[in-house]
Amino acid sequence: MNSHVVIMAGGIGSRFWPLSTPEYPKQFIDILGCGRTLIQLTVDRFEGLCPMENFWVVTNAAYVDIVRRQLPGIPEENILAEPAARNTAPCIAWACWSIRRKYEQDKAGKERPNIVVTPADAVVMNPAEFRRVVGNALDFTDKGDAIVTIGIRPSRPETGYGYVKSLPTAAAGEIVGVEQFKEKPDRPTAEQYLSAGNYLWNAGIFVWNADTITEAIRTYKPALAEEMDRIMTDGQVAERFPRCEKISIDYAVMEPAAAQGRVYTHPADFGWSDLGNWASLHDKLTHDSTGNGAVGNVQFHECANCVVHTEDARRVVLQGLDGYIVSEKNGQILVCRRSEEQRIKEFSQA
C-alpha cells in the first residue's frame, strides 16, 4: 500500500503559556516529560504504517526550521510552509494535491496514494491499538471511494470536543457510517450523547485516498480546488494560498459529504487526548496520592490536585497549594488556579 501521513502543525498553542508560545508552540515541546516532543510522538505512532519519505508536515513558515531539526528524516520538499493561516481545509488540500502530484510524476509500479491526516499535538497512550485502527481504515479507503474519520469512544460528557453521530450498521468490520457531525455541546447535551452510545469524539484524524479527497474538494469547494490547481501549475504559494477561503475541513468537506452518506467512522479507544489545555495534561500525567502531576524536579508539601511543568528549573518546592497550575519557561512563570485556566491566553497577552 502506498500510504502517506499528513501532519498539521501550524497551531500556536496559546492555552499552554508560558510553556507554549507563538515562537515555539506546544507541538514542538516535550510536554509529557518523556524525551519526545508531541510532533515526534505523532511520527513515532505511525511506525510500520508509513515510510519516512511519505510523511508530510504543513506548518507555519516560522516553524520550518524547528520541523527540520526535530524530524530530520522527512524530505525537505515534504515540509509545506503556509504563508498565512487559513484553517484546516486549505492546509489539507495543499498537502493532498502535493501528494497526488508527486505520485503522478513517478507512479510507475506504485498504487494510488492512501492518506492519513492527523494533528501534531494530540496524545495517544496505546500506539499499538492506534496502528491497528488506522490500518483498518487504510484498508477500507484503499478499496473504494470512502472518507473515514477516527471516532473516539467518549469516557465522559466532554463539552470541549465536537462529536460524530454514528449509524448502527457496520460497513466493513468495525467501520460504520456517519449520520452527522455535531458541534461542541453544552453539558446536558454531552450527557445525552454519552448515554445514547452512538456518539463519538471527533479526533480530527481522517483517512482517504488521494482520488477521493481531491474529488470531494472539487465538489464541495470548487474555488479552493482551483487555487490548488494553480499552485501546482505555477508554484505561487505566497500569492495564492492566502486567497483561499478560511474554513475547516469539517465544514468544507466532512459535513456535506456525511449528508450524502459518503463518510464513515472507525470507533476507537486508544487513550487519545487532544492535549488542548492544562486540565488534559493533568489527566495524562502520573499522580501522587493527593492528585498532583508534575514534569520536572518538583517537591509537593501539603498540596493537592496541582499540575506543574518546570522541567527547566533545577528544583521546585511547592507548599499549601490546592488546584493550581504552575509553569516556568524561559524566565516566565505562571501560577494560576486551575478553575481560572480559561484566562491564561488573556494573561499571556497582558
Number of C-alpha atoms within 10 A of each C-alpha: 13 17 19 24 25 26 25 23 25 26 17 17 21 20 21 22 25 23 24 19 16 13 9 15 21 27 26 20 18 18 22 18 15 10 11 16 19 24 25 19 20 21 17 12 18 20 13 10 17 17 15 18 14 17 23 24 29 25 23 19 15 15 19 19 11 12 21 14 9 14 16 11 12 18 15 14 11 17 22 20 20 22 16 18 17 17 16 21 21 27 29 20 19 23 24 28 20 20 23 18 14 12 17 12 8 9 13 8 6 11 12 18 22 24 26 25 21 20 24 26 27 19 23 19 14 13 19 13 16 20 17 14 19 22 17 17 27 23 14 22 20 22 10 12 17 19 26 26 25 25 26 22 21 21 10 11 18 19 16 15 19 18 26 26 21 24 17 11 11 14 14 13 10 14 24 19 22 30 20 19 22 16 12 16 18 12 13 11 14 22 15 13 22 18 12 10 12 17 26 26 25 24 20 18 17 24 28 27 27 24 16 16 21 17 14 21 22 15 15 17 15 13 15 22 22 14 22 24 14 15 19 15 9 9 12 12 20 13 10 15 22 16 15 20 16 17 15 16 19 16 14 21 21 25 20 18 22 18 13 11 15 18 24 31 28 26 21 21 18 18 15 19 17 17 22 16 16 22 15 14 21 21 14 18 18 12 16 12 8 13 17 21 23 25 19 15 15 17 12 18 10 10 17 20 19 25 25 26 26 20 20 14 15 9 11 16 9 14 11 9 17 17 16 21 24 22 23 19 17 9 8 11 14 19 11 17 15 19 11 10 18 12 13 20 15 11 14 15 8 6
